Amino acid sequence: PLSLYVHIPFCRNICYYCACNKIITRDAEVAERYLVALEKELELLGRHFDRRRRVTQLHWGGGTPTFLSNSELTRLMHSLAVHFNLNDSPDREYSIEIDPRSVNTETIALLKGLGFNRVSMGIQDFDPDVQLAVNRVQPYAMVETLVDAVRGHRFKSMSFDLIYGLPRQSPASMEKTLAQVISLAPDRISCYSYAHLPEAFKSQRSIDRLQVPGADAKLEILHTIIESLTDAGYLYVGMDHFVKPGDELAHALHNGTLQRNFQGYSTQLAPELLGIGVSSISSTGDLYSQNVKTIDEYYARLHEGKLPVQRGLLLSAEDRLRRDVIMELICRMGLDTGAIGLRHGIDFNSHFARELAILAGMEQEGLLASEGDRIVVTPAGRPLVRNICMVFDTYLDLSRQRFSRTI
């Protein structure tokens, strides 16, 4: 099987918090040139993959995928089907990110007809003051109309994306947003941490730093999210993701089969993920690669008949070992150090002596519990599982990491 990710970088309006690779424009004609380039990349990629391999996962992200017109959305899906084996299997995961401000009920009907069976709505926050502070105003009634349309067209799953740590947010304001979210009853909820880095992202310079919650307040907001959603019956999967008890991810978590890739948690893991479009990331076997990050360079490479890859990383045995450890923590909320040692031919305790010393401190803080070969992330540690994973990431300068950037 294959997994495909398609990046559509365009947005009509800038959201001040956003750190994604995006292009702000109201010129609808830019989509035509980008579609031509995507079609060229699909043609080049298609030459290297067996047409019989089923695409079990497909995700369109951005930017704003629904920046494209209905005819352009149809054209892109057709182009994908020409070069790859799309299918209508009930177990497929074909999802698209939706900006409620850029779609209507007609678009929802079209997306279902194109084969999408999952939608992810960018909600971020329902509080009008927070929406104004980040330049993303979308009333509750607008979202409610789209939710009704998604349910009416029988999509398999609907997910909401929230962001915590935004300017003017507080535990009390988040509690009100969560009450509105719960009333709409999405199947899945993802709560992403906002990192205020105006030196790196120009749009964030429009945000008043004094209105951004500090680390302690942000952690309190996260605890409010966890408490409110679990009280409402959602299961806390980890990495800030929540699902209804009957969701496939809940079953996978219970059965120990939960998976994760660049697209998020999944019940199945295609061995190869192909990223299509500017800045997209691919994972094929032991190779990670990323496309060029500027659209002009993306166009230039494809005009020359070349794949627009900017950089790649071939994983070493040590990389594969550490990836395995991190995936176990993210998906199982724990480690079987003996089993990992056997899989990779190492003595875990001696190989990771430095890391285990750091984990011992986390255990004293109540974030972890250990017994024999088992290390388990405690309920108190789940909100900080990213920080626990960082201990095993040799590509990070741990001395520069701060909890406030990850919670």
C-alpha positions in Angstrom: 0.0 0.0 0.0 0.9 3.7 -0.4 0.1 6.9 1.5 -0.1 10.2 -0.4 0.1 13.7 1.0 -0.7 16.7 -1.3 0.2 20.2 -0.2 -1.9 23.2 -1.4 0.0 26.3 -0.1 -2.5 29.0 -0.9 -4.7 30.9 1.6 -6.9 33.9 1.0 -6.2 35.4 4.4 -3.3 35.2 6.8 -3.8 33.7 10.2 -1.3 35.4 12.5 -0.4 32.2 14.4 0.4 30.1 11.4 3.8 28.6 10.9 2.9 26.5 7.9 4.4 26.9 4.4 1.8 29.1 2.8 1.2 31.8 0.2 -1.3 34.5 0.9 -3.2 35.5 -2.2 -6.7 36.3 -3.5 -5.7 35.7 -7.1 -7.6 32.5 -8.0 -5.5 32.1 -11.2 -2.4 31.1 -9.2 -4.1 27.7 -8.7 -3.9 26.9 -12.5 -0.1 27.1 -12.6 0.3 25.1 -9.4 -2.0 22.4 -10.7 0.1 22.1 -13.9 3.2 21.7 -11.7 1.5 19.1 -9.4 0.4 17.1 -12.5 4.0 17.1 -13.7 5.3 15.9 -10.3 2.7 13.2 -10.3 3.8 12.1 -13.7 7.4 11.9 -12.6 6.6 10.1 -9.4 4.3 7.7 -11.1 7.1 6.3 -13.2 8.8 4.9 -10.1 5.9 3.1 -8.5 3.9 0.0 -9.4 0.5 1.2 -10.6 -1.1 -1.8 -8.9 -0.1 -0.6 -5.4 -3.3 0.6 -3.6 -3.4 4.1 -2.1 -4.8 3.3 1.4 -4.2 6.8 2.8 -4.6 10.2 1.1 -4.5 13.6 2.7 -4.7 17.1 1.3 -3.3 19.8 3.5 -2.0 23.3 3.3 -2.3 26.2 3.3 -6.0 25.8 2.4 -6.8 22.9 0.0 -10.3 24.3 -0.4 -8.7 27.4 -1.9 -9.1 25.4 -5.1 -12.4 25.8 -7.0 -14.8 22.8 -7.3 -13.6 22.1 -10.8 -9.9 22.4 -9.7 -10.5 20.0 -6.8 -12.1 17.5 -9.3 -9.2 18.0 -11.7 -6.6 17.3 -9.0 -8.3 14.1 -7.8 -8.5 12.9 -11.4 -4.8 13.5 -11.9 -4.0 11.5 -8.8 -6.2 8.7 -10.1 -4.3 8.7 -13.5 -0.9 8.0 -11.9 -1.8 6.1 -8.7 -4.3 3.4 -7.7 -7.0 5.2 -5.8 -9.9 3.1 -4.6 -13.2 3.1 -2.8 -12.4 0.4 -0.3 -14.3 1.1 3.0 -11.1 0.9 5.0 -9.4 3.7 3.0 -8.4 6.9 4.8 -9.0 9.8 2.4 -9.0 13.1 4.2 -8.9 16.8 3.5 -8.3 19.9 5.6 -11.2 22.4 5.5 -11.2 26.1 6.3 -14.9 26.7 7.2 -14.6 30.2 5.7 -13.7 28.8 2.3 -16.3 26.1 1.7 -20.1 25.7 1.5 -22.5 22.8 1.6 -22.0 22.3 -2.1 -18.3 21.9 -1.6 -18.9 19.3 1.1 -21.1 17.3 -1.3 -18.4 17.5 -4.0 -15.7 16.3 -1.7 -17.7 13.2 -0.7 -18.4 12.5 -4.4 -14.6 12.7 -5.1 -13.9 9.9 -2.7 -13.0 11.7 0.5 -14.4 10.0 3.6 -12.8 12.1 6.3 -12.7 15.8 6.9 -10.6 17.9 9.3 -11.9 21.4 10.1 -9.7 24.1 11.3 -11.6 25.5 14.3 -8.7 26.8 16.5 -11.0 28.6 18.9 -14.6 29.8 19.0 -14.0 32.8 21.3 -14.5 36.0 19.2 -11.8 37.9 21.0 -9.2 35.1 20.3 -10.4 34.9 16.7 -9.9 38.7 16.2 -6.4 38.5 17.9 -5.3 35.9 15.3 -7.2 37.3 12.3 -9.4 34.2 11.8 -13.0 35.1 12.4 -15.5 32.2 11.8 -18.7 32.2 13.8 -20.1 29.1 15.5 -23.1 29.1 13.2 -20.9 28.9 10.1 -19.2 25.8 11.5 -22.5 24.2 12.6 -23.9 24.4 9.1 -20.9 22.6 7.7 -21.0 20.0 10.4 -24.6 19.2 9.5 -23.6 18.9 5.8 -20.8 16.5 6.7 -23.1 14.3 8.7 -25.8 14.5 6.0 -23.3 13.2 3.4 -22.3 10.4 5.7 -18.5 11.0 6.0 -16.8 8.3 7.9 -15.1 10.7 10.3 -15.0 14.4 11.2 -12.1 15.9 13.1 -11.7 19.4 14.7 -8.4 21.1 15.0 -7.9 23.4 18.1 -4.9 25.4 19.1 -4.1 26.2 22.7 -1.7 29.0 23.8 -3.2 31.6 21.5 -3.4 35.3 22.5 -6.2 36.2 24.8 -6.9 32.6 25.6 -7.5 31.5 29.2 -8.7 28.4 30.9 -12.1 30.0 31.3 -12.4 31.0 27.6 -11.1 27.6 26.5 -13.8 25.9 28.6 -16.5 27.8 26.7 -14.9 26.9 23.4 -14.8 23.2 24.5 -18.5 23.3 25.4 -19.3 24.4 21.9 -17.0 21.8 20.4 -18.6 19.1 22.5 -22.0 20.2 21.4 -21.0 19.6 17.8 -19.6 16.1 18.7 -16.8 15.6 16.2 -15.4 12.1 16.1 -11.8 13.3 16.7 -10.3 16.4 18.2 -6.6 17.5 17.8 -5.3 20.1 20.1 -2.1 21.7 18.9 0.3 23.8 20.9 1.0 27.3 19.7 4.7 28.3 19.8 5.2 32.0 19.6 8.3 32.5 17.5 8.0 35.9 15.8 11.7 35.9 14.9 11.1 32.9 12.7 7.5 33.5 11.4 6.8 37.0 10.2 3.0 36.7 10.6 3.4 36.2 14.3 4.8 39.7 14.7 1.2 40.9 14.4 0.5 39.2 17.8 1.0 41.1 21.0 3.4 39.0 23.0 1.9 40.2 26.2 -1.4 38.6 25.3 0.1 35.2 24.8 -0.3 32.8 27.8 2.9 32.0 29.6 4.1 28.4 30.1 2.2 27.9 33.4 -1.1 29.3 32.0 -0.7 27.3 28.8 -0.3 24.1 30.8 -3.4 25.0 32.8 -5.3 25.4 29.5 -4.1 22.0 28.3 -5.3 20.4 31.6 -8.6 22.1 31.1 -8.8 20.6 27.6 -7.9 17.1 28.9 -10.4 17.3 31.8 -13.3 18.7 29.7 -13.0 16.3 26.8 -12.4 13.2 28.9 -15.4 14.2 31.1 -17.4 14.4 27.9 -16.5 10.8 27.1 -13.6 11.3 24.7 -10.6 9.0 25.0 -7.2 10.7 25.3 -5.0 9.0 22.8 -1.9 11.1 23.5 0.0 13.8 21.6 -3.0 16.1 22.2 -5.4 13.8 20.3 -8.9 12.8 21.5 -11.4 10.4 20.0 -14.8 9.0 20.7 -14.6 5.5 22.4 -16.0 3.8 19.3 -13.5 5.3 17.0 -11.1 3.1 15.1 -8.2 4.9 16.8 -9.6 4.0 20.2 -9.7 0.3 19.2 -6.2 0.5 17.8 -4.9 2.1 21.0 -6.6 -0.7 23.0 -5.2 -3.4 20.8 -1.7 -2.0 20.7 -1.8 -1.4 16.9 -1.9 2.4 16.8 0.4 3.9 14.2 1.7 7.4 13.5 3.3 9.2 10.6 3.6 12.8 9.3 -0.1 12.8 8.8 -0.9 11.9 12.4 -2.3 8.9 14.1 -3.7 6.0 12.0 -4.9 2.5 12.3 -2.7 1.4 9.4 0.7 2.3 8.3 1.6 2.3 4.7 5.3 1.5 4.3 5.8 4.5 2.0 4.5 8.0 2.2 4.9 10.3 -0.8 4.7 14.0 -0.3 3.5 16.0 -3.3 3.7 19.7 -3.7 6.0 22.5 -2.4 7.8 21.7 0.9 6.1 18.2 1.2 7.9 15.5 3.1 8.2 11.9 1.9 9.2 8.7 3.8 10.2 5.7 1.6 11.8 2.8 3.4 14.8 4.2 5.3 14.9 7.5 3.3 13.3 10.8 4.3 13.2 13.5 1.7 11.7 17.0 1.4 10.7 19.1 -1.6 12.0 22.6 -2.2 10.3 25.2 0.1 9.7 28.1 -2.4 7.2 27.9 -5.1 9.5 29.5 -7.7 12.1 26.8 -7.2 9.3 24.2 -7.3 8.2 25.4 -10.7 11.8 25.7 -12.0 12.7 22.1 -11.0 9.6 20.7 -12.6 10.1 22.8 -15.7 13.5 21.1 -16.1 11.8 17.7 -15.8 13.3 17.0 -12.4 11.7 15.9 -9.2 11.6 19.0 -6.8 13.5 17.3 -4.0 15.7 19.7 -1.9 17.2 17.4 0.7 17.2 13.8 1.9 18.2 11.8 4.9 19.1 8.1 4.7 18.5 6.6 8.2 21.4 4.8 9.9 20.8 1.8 12.2 21.0 4.2 15.1 18.3 6.4 13.5 16.0 3.4 13.0 16.5 2.3 16.6 15.6 5.8 18.0 12.7 6.1 15.6 11.4 2.8 17.0 11.7 4.0 20.6 10.0 7.3 19.9 7.1 5.6 18.0 6.6 3.2 20.9 6.3 6.2 23.3 4.0 8.1 21.0 1.7 5.2 20.1 1.9 2.9 23.1 2.7 5.4 25.8 5.4 3.2 27.1 8.5 1.1 26.2 9.3 -2.6 26.4 13.1 -2.1 26.6 13.8 -5.8 26.4 11.8 -6.3 23.2 13.4 -3.2 21.6 16.8 -4.5 22.5 16.1 -7.9 20.9 14.7 -6.2 17.7 17.8 -4.1 17.3 20.5 -6.3 18.7 21.5 -4.1 21.6 21.5 -4.0 25.4 19.0 -1.2 25.9 20.2 -0.2 29.4 23.8 0.3 28.4 23.1 1.8 24.9 20.8 4.4 26.4 22.5 4.9 29.8 22.5 8.7 29.4 18.8 8.8 28.3 17.7 6.5 31.1 19.4 8.8 33.6 17.3 11.7 32.3 14.2 9.5 32.4 14.9 8.7 36.0 14.5 12.4 36.8 11.2 12.4 34.9 10.1 9.4 36.9 10.8 11.3 40.2 8.5 14.1 38.8 5.7 11.5 38.3 5.8 11.6 34.5 7.0 8.0 34.1 6.7 4.7 36.0 9.1 1.7 35.5 9.0 -1.9 36.4 11.5 -4.4 35.1 11.8 -3.9 31.3 8.7 -1.7 31.2 8.7 2.1 31.2 5.2 3.6 31.2 4.1 7.2 30.6 1.8 8.1 33.5 -1.4 10.1 33.1 0.5 13.1 34.4 3.2 12.5 31.8 0.9 12.2 28.8 0.6 16.0 28.1 4.5 16.1 28.1 5.1 13.0 26.0 6.8 15.1 23.4 9.4 16.2 26.0 9.9 12.5 26.9 10.5 11.6 23.3 13.0 14.5 22.9 15.3 12.6 25.2 15.9 10.1 22.5 16.2 12.5 19.6 19.9 13.1 18.8 19.0 15.7 16.2 17.8 18.1 18.9 19.9 20.4 21.0 18.2 19.5 24.3 19.9 22.4 26.1 17.8 24.8 23.9 14.4 23.0 24.4 11.8 24.4 26.7 8.5 22.8 27.9 6.6 25.8 26.8 7.5 25.1 23.1 5.9 21.7 23.2 3.0 21.6 25.6 
